[in-house]
Amino acid sequence: MSIKHFWDKKPDTMLEWVSLVFASIAFYLFLSNLGYFVGGFTELLRILSPFAGGVVIAFVLNPMTKWFHRVLFRESPGMRWAAILLSYIVAALLLVLLGWLVVPQILSSISILFNSLPGYFESLQKTLLFLQDQYGLRMESVLRILDDSETMMSELYTVAAAAMPQIVTTIGSVASNFVAVFTAVASSIYMLAGKDKLIHQLKTLVHAFLPESVANNTLRICRYTNENFTGFFVGKIIDSLIIGVLTFVLMSILRLDFALLVSVFVGITNIIPVFGPFIGAIPSIFILLLVDPVQALIFAVLILFIQQLDGNFIGPKILGQSIGISSLWVLFSIVVGGDLFGLVGMVIGVPLFATLFGLLHEIVVYLLDRRGIDAEGNHRDAVPPEEPAACEAEASDEDREPATIS
């Protein structure tokens, strides 16, 4: 029997035994100092984080750049720089427009909400007293909390004041990391400008260090992953933008308070599959409940209608075909991704799991084909048992007995 792998070969010479001993010692030292190596790896990731940010920016702007390059510049190689410049201008204008239109309105809504909280608490207290008097509902515990609303507001302002230094420190940290931000933007520009050359270099490295079949499979997996992530995120961003605008328009028509604040919140959280609508709707319902319980009820019905419309019509039209996993696995990927990586894991969990699920399916098909069996465990080369042939020949006339009438 021929030896296919080096680990199947037993050491014969002294050099091989010494190498095995030193490799074992090195592995033991690595496990003993695993924390040190993990810390070094974490520090390396921190140093490379601006370039990781550049990869994210380039990944987000690449579809827009490709569209501009194809539609406006007819894929002219000399005009790729113009498509990249136009993509950054559009992205910058969108951020400025968002900051100019939305941020002041959000801050104003938050200020009005905080200033009006005592009145909201008083209105809610009157509503609870009415329910208690008319229907005999026990509201003593809730009323005790609302009676102490001044203390609650004082504690709320204390928490906000205590959080302000941390917020200022965070803003200062962002400002001090201007070099990292500039590095991320600059590296993303270089990545978009030299994308073809960079991809060619990466392909060359893969083919140089891996066997041909492994290299081809690796590149195919990378293409498959890129298609999953790009299709999912581009579709989700467009879908969330439509849901946010639709929520704002309908809330404005129904004259609900804090329409812009709630719409932005609902649109952003809608990026998270399954749980996103609930994450955005529950705090919004609570805010409107403080203003007017009727408005909270109207908004609850409205958001239910919008999410049904999104789940059955808008989402499928934008995202196109299914990503290839059932609703159970979508829920599983979000829960596991959120538990491992928090909010980021909830966002990337679905496309990542869809990619792994597709690769697992290919592996299963390969293993079944290698063993020569199908998904039911039956051998493909087995001859199916013959069914008993139906007797086609009928009895001859002389064999039949004549029918008699009694």
SVG drawing of the C-alpha trace seen along z (x, -y; Angstrom):
<svg xmlns="http://www.w3.org/2000/svg" viewBox="-82 -70 102 96">
<polyline fill="none" stroke="black" stroke-width="0.4" points="0.0,0.0 1.5,-3.3 1.9,-6.2 -0.1,-9.2 0.6,-11.6 3.6,-12.5 1.8,-11.8 1.3,-8.1 5.1,-7.7 6.9,-6.5 10.2,-8.2 13.2,-6.1 16.3,-8.2 17.7,-10.1 17.0,-13.4 13.4,-12.6 13.2,-11.6 14.9,-14.8 12.6,-16.9 9.6,-15.1 10.8,-15.8 11.5,-19.5 8.1,-19.9 6.4,-18.4 8.3,-20.7 7.4,-23.7 3.7,-22.7 3.8,-22.3 5.4,-25.8 2.8,-27.2 -0.1,-25.8 1.6,-26.9 1.9,-30.5 -1.3,-30.6 -2.5,-33.7 0.7,-35.5 0.2,-34.5 -3.4,-35.5 -2.5,-38.8 0.1,-39.3 -2.4,-38.3 -4.9,-40.8 -2.3,-43.6 -1.6,-42.7 -5.3,-43.0 -5.4,-46.4 -2.5,-47.6 -4.1,-46.3 -7.6,-47.5 -7.4,-50.7 -6.8,-48.4 -9.7,-46.2 -11.8,-49.4 -10.5,-50.1 -11.6,-46.6 -15.1,-47.3 -15.4,-50.7 -14.2,-49.2 -16.6,-46.3 -19.5,-48.7 -18.6,-51.1 -17.6,-48.5 -21.1,-47.8 -21.7,-51.6 -18.3,-51.9 -19.0,-49.0 -22.4,-50.5 -21.0,-54.0 -18.1,-52.4 -20.5,-50.2 -23.4,-52.7 -21.7,-56.1 -18.3,-55.3 -19.0,-52.1 -16.3,-50.2 -13.5,-52.2 -10.3,-51.3 -9.0,-54.9 -12.2,-56.1 -12.2,-53.8 -10.8,-56.6 -13.8,-58.8 -16.2,-56.1 -14.3,-55.7 -14.3,-59.5 -18.0,-59.7 -18.8,-56.9 -17.0,-58.7 -18.7,-62.0 -22.1,-60.3 -21.3,-58.5 -20.0,-61.8 -23.1,-63.7 -25.4,-61.0 -23.6,-61.2 -23.7,-65.0 -27.4,-65.0 -28.2,-62.5 -26.4,-64.5 -27.9,-67.8 -31.5,-66.6 -31.8,-63.8 -29.4,-64.5 -30.8,-67.9 -34.3,-66.5 -33.3,-63.5 -31.6,-65.7 -34.7,-68.0 -37.0,-65.0 -34.9,-63.6 -34.8,-67.0 -38.6,-67.4 -39.1,-63.9 -36.9,-64.5 -38.6,-67.9 -42.1,-66.4 -41.5,-63.2 -43.1,-64.7 -46.3,-65.6 -46.3,-62.1 -46.0,-60.4 -48.9,-62.5 -51.0,-61.6 -50.2,-57.9 -51.1,-58.1 -54.5,-59.5 -55.1,-56.8 -54.2,-54.1 -56.4,-55.7 -59.3,-55.7 -58.7,-52.0 -58.5,-51.2 -61.8,-53.1 -63.8,-51.9 -62.7,-48.3 -61.2,-47.5 -57.7,-46.7 -55.0,-46.7 -52.5,-49.5 -51.1,-50.3 -47.5,-49.2 -47.4,-51.1 -49.0,-54.2 -46.4,-54.2 -43.6,-54.2 -45.3,-57.1 -45.9,-59.0 -42.2,-59.1 -41.6,-60.3 -39.6,-63.3 -37.1,-61.0 -37.1,-58.9 -36.4,-61.9 -33.7,-63.1 -32.0,-59.7 -32.3,-59.7 -30.7,-63.1 -28.0,-61.9 -27.3,-58.9 -27.2,-61.1 -24.8,-63.5 -22.6,-60.7 -22.5,-59.3 -21.5,-62.7 -17.8,-62.4 -17.6,-59.0 -19.3,-60.3 -16.9,-63.2 -14.0,-60.8 -15.3,-58.6 -15.6,-61.6 -12.1,-62.7 -10.8,-59.2 -12.4,-59.2 -10.9,-62.6 -7.5,-61.4 -7.7,-58.4 -8.0,-60.7 -4.9,-59.1 -6.6,-55.6 -9.7,-57.0 -7.6,-58.6 -5.7,-55.4 -8.9,-53.4 -10.3,-55.8 -7.0,-56.0 -6.5,-52.2 -10.0,-51.7 -9.3,-54.1 -6.2,-52.1 -8.1,-48.9 -10.8,-50.0 -8.3,-51.6 -6.1,-48.5 -8.8,-45.9 -8.0,-43.8 -4.2,-43.9 -4.8,-43.1 -7.1,-40.1 -4.6,-38.9 -1.8,-39.0 -3.9,-37.1 -4.8,-34.5 -1.1,-34.1 -0.3,-33.5 -3.0,-31.0 -1.9,-29.1 1.8,-29.3 1.3,-27.9 -1.6,-25.5 -2.1,-22.4 -4.0,-23.1 -7.3,-21.5 -7.2,-23.1 -6.4,-26.5 -9.3,-26.3 -11.7,-25.3 -10.4,-28.1 -10.9,-30.8 -14.4,-29.3 -15.3,-29.5 -14.1,-33.1 -16.3,-34.0 -19.2,-32.3 -18.8,-34.1 -18.4,-37.4 -21.7,-36.9 -23.5,-35.9 -22.3,-38.9 -22.6,-41.4 -26.1,-40.3 -27.3,-40.2 -26.0,-43.5 -26.8,-45.6 -30.3,-44.2 -30.8,-44.7 -29.5,-48.3 -31.9,-49.2 -34.8,-47.3 -34.1,-49.1 -34.0,-52.5 -37.4,-51.8 -38.9,-50.7 -37.5,-53.8 -39.0,-56.1 -42.3,-54.3 -42.5,-54.4 -41.9,-58.1 -44.5,-58.8 -47.2,-56.7 -46.5,-58.1 -46.6,-61.7 -50.0,-60.9 -51.4,-59.5 -49.9,-62.5 -47.9,-60.4 -45.3,-62.1 -41.5,-61.7 -42.0,-60.4 -38.4,-61.1 -36.8,-59.7 -38.9,-56.5 -38.4,-56.0 -34.7,-56.3 -34.6,-53.8 -36.9,-51.4 -34.9,-51.7 -31.5,-51.1 -32.6,-48.1 -34.4,-46.5 -30.9,-45.6 -31.0,-42.8 -33.0,-39.9 -36.0,-38.5 -35.3,-40.4 -34.7,-43.8 -38.3,-44.8 -38.9,-44.0 -35.7,-45.7 -36.9,-48.9 -40.6,-48.7 -40.6,-47.9 -38.7,-51.1 -40.6,-53.2 -43.9,-51.9 -42.7,-52.7 -41.8,-56.3 -45.2,-56.8 -46.9,-55.1 -45.6,-58.0 -47.0,-60.5 -50.4,-58.9 -51.4,-55.2 -53.7,-55.5 -50.7,-56.6 -48.7,-53.6 -51.5,-51.3 -51.8,-52.8 -48.0,-52.6 -48.1,-48.9 -50.7,-48.1 -48.8,-50.2 -45.4,-48.5 -47.1,-45.1 -48.5,-46.0 -45.2,-47.4 -43.3,-44.3 -45.8,-42.0 -45.5,-44.1 -41.7,-43.9 -41.6,-40.2 -44.0,-39.1 -43.4,-41.7 -40.7,-44.3 -37.9,-42.0 -38.3,-39.2 -38.4,-41.6 -35.2,-43.4 -33.2,-40.4 -34.3,-38.3 -34.0,-34.6 -33.6,-33.0 -30.1,-32.8 -30.6,-29.1 -31.4,-28.3 -34.8,-27.8 -36.3,-30.1 -35.1,-27.8 -31.5,-28.1 -31.9,-31.9 -33.1,-32.1 -30.3,-29.7 -27.6,-31.8 -28.8,-35.1 -29.0,-33.7 -25.5,-32.0 -24.0,-35.0 -25.4,-37.4 -24.2,-35.3 -20.6,-35.1 -20.1,-38.5 -23.0,-40.7 -24.8,-43.0 -22.2,-42.5 -22.8,-38.8 -26.5,-39.2 -26.0,-41.2 -23.4,-39.0 -24.7,-35.7 -27.1,-35.0 -24.8,-35.4 -22.0,-33.7 -24.1,-30.7 -25.6,-30.6 -22.0,-30.3 -21.0,-27.6 -24.3,-25.8 -23.7,-25.8 -20.1,-24.5 -21.4,-21.7 -23.9,-20.7 -21.1,-20.4 -19.0,-18.3 -22.0,-16.0 -22.7,-15.5 -19.0,-14.8 -18.8,-12.2 -22.0,-10.5 -20.8,-10.4 -17.4,-9.0 -19.2,-6.2 -21.5,-5.6 -24.7,-6.1 -27.6,-8.6 -29.1,-10.8 -31.3,-7.8 -28.3,-5.5 -29.0,-3.4 -26.2,-2.3 -26.4,-3.9 -25.1,-0.8 -27.6,1.6 -30.1,3.1 -33.6,2.3 -35.7,5.3 -37.9,6.3 -41.6,5.9 -43.7,9.0 -44.8,8.8 -48.5,8.6 -49.9,11.5 -50.7,10.1 -51.9,13.3 -55.5,14.1 -56.8,17.6 -57.7,19.1 -61.3,19.6 -61.1,23.3 -59.7,22.9 -62.5,20.7 -65.6,22.3 -68.8,21.1 -71.0,18.9 -74.2,20.6 -77.5,19.0 -79.2,20.7"/>
</svg>
